[in-house]
Amino acid sequence: MSADRSTPEQAAEVPAGVRAAVLGSGAWGTTFATVLADAGCHVALWGRDEAVARSVTTERRNEKYLPGVELPVMTGTTDAAEALAGAQLVVVAIPSQVARATLTGLAHLVEPGAVVVSLMKGVELTTDKRMSQVVSEALGVPAERVAVVSGPNLALEIATRQPTATVVASVSEETARFVATACSNAYFRPYTNDDVVGVELCGAVKNIIALAVGMAQGRGFGWNTTATLITRGLVEITRLGLALGAEAETFSGLAGMGDLVATCASPLSRNHTLGKHIGQGLTLDEAIAATGGTAEGVKSSQSVLELAGKHGVEMPITAGVVGVLSGALPLSDLASTLLSRPQKSEGVY
């Protein structure tokens, strides 16, 4: 296995006029629908907000989530049957903790043989399962037809056609290449990877590290602290990934370090922003309201910590974030808790 190894030119041909359905009309769902449409796919964007669906279709706008961005031609709809009819590619971009309930009700609408892509970043509460596993179970789709997309992919930057790269991971090389070609365009470059476990864990845990970075910056700590948290955060991600059978090289690639840096450093990251609000003294509820969007790390932090516990993996930053969010650890004690850990060699995972 070689991480991020395939170029778009090496990928399989996408059938002419491929139909894609994107489930979730929030910022990331709408952005990925834009990527697909700009790559030549015929896209239907499904969501529950009728005003958003109407605006996407008639005005080529989603001002609620992507203000000021002109969208390509696509169909917005609140009718899941309409969106999924004939779709060869089904992209899931809904909050991770409601994914199973939502998708189970839509399973009968998915076309036989459709490829399903998860854009979700998290670990399911109560089951500690990764999102590709949830998608496969809820929709009744075999793992060979499921892919995940993850990387330094801040929605607003991509929606405004700023160049970036991403990773498409699947246990099936054919599926990964199909998805890579479907979303490849002038500003969005996908690489393929067969390490689904590693790519998904990177996407889930980086949100938690971004919360920690935001908390630190909200308290006025500088770049030394930020760099420390990012670097040691990558150690935590790698430690858990290796315990679950992931490939070490994934964590130094786009889905690992690439996404971690973007999510921890950018004010466009909701997890970073929410953490910063908490660092400035807001309660969790106040921080969620002020952030104005889904910050997956809040709910996933507990499930990631539980998953780590099951495998005997130590994740002190994640544990600290869980403690602060739950109220068990005062924010003022987070830094001292991390710094007072026993000394050891940096290279020890």
Secondary structure, 3 states (H helix, E strand, C coil): CCCCCCCHHHCCCCCCCCEEEEECCCHHHHHHHHHHHHCCCEEEEECCCHHHHHHHHHCCCCCCCCCCCCCCCCEEECCHHHHHCCCCEEEECCCHHHHHHHHHCCHHHCCCCCEEEECCCCECCCCCCEHHHHHHHHHCCCHHHEEEEECCCCHHHHHCCCCEEEEEECCCHHHHHHHHHHCCCCCEEEEEECCHHHHHHHHHHHHHHHHHHHHHHHCCCCHHHHHHHHHHHHHHHHHHHHHCCCCHHHHHCHHHHHHHHHHHHCCCCHHHHHHHHHHCCCCHHHHHHHHCCCCHHHHHHHHHHHHHHHCCCCCHHHHHHHHHHHCCCCHHHHHHHHHCCCCCCCCCC
